[in-house]
Amino acid sequence: MNRPLLLLDVDGVLNPYGTAQPPAGYTEHRLFPGEEPVRVNPTHGGWITEASAVLDIAWATSWNDEANRLLAPLLGIAPLPVITMPPAPFHPSDKIPVIAAYAQRRPAAWIDDLHTPQAHSWAAARSSPTLLITADPTIGLSRNSIDDVMTWARALCDARPAYLAERPAVANPPATHPALTHSGRRQRGHTWPSLMPGTGSAVHTQPSLGQAPASAIDTQPSLTPGTQAASTPAPGTAG
């Protein structure tokens, strides 16, 4: 049995676009001529490396191979597997079929700044444990979210040691939306209407700074899909 997956978006998660100025800890980089700069926090590289000890991490972003070519060196991480997204621009729900095909029956956590109702339905219907964490695009990836994902993955591994039996943990496994603009930030992959939050999936929203984090184990106490938690996607945005 393979280890749990962590499917990681870029824009709105590793590149918070929702504010006029970069949040603390981020530096802007001109990676794409003629487009808005990309905001990068090098601390995220250490968090990704830490999470890779208990999860197999893959890019789930319309950056596609550009995430490894341009972003991974700035984060100081090794290249990650890429879940190839459709040609841009596309609706955020178009991520679901390719993510589903990649995850198959493996336990999967997915961090994105916009999980559509269809994403919630997919998570709730899966037979494998599934965790959706919706990032705030004004803040980006938080330490609470990484801690929640690792706690969730460790609980799965403790409950089913076979998850690790065939694949030892490694420090660096071979570990959005890139053509529209929202709030002056670069959005390279999606077209998206105003979307109402979905319900019925195993999902929690990343807390704002200073807010108590939601526990990943609380959202899925029995480590089975279909458990409940609140989700508040940023209206009309995706990352």
ABEGO torsion letter per residue (X at the ends): XBBBBBBBBABGAABBAABABBBBGBBBBBABBGBBBBBBBAAAAAAAAAAAAABBBBBBBAAEAAAAAAAAAAAGBBBBBBBBBBBOBBBAAAAAAAAAAAAEABBBBBBBABBBAAAAAAAAABABBBBBBBBBAAAEBBAAAAAAAAAAAAAAAAABAAAAAABBBBABBXXXBBABBBGGBBBAABBBBBBBBBBGBBBBBBBBBGBBBBBAAAABAAGBBGBBBBBBBBBGBBX
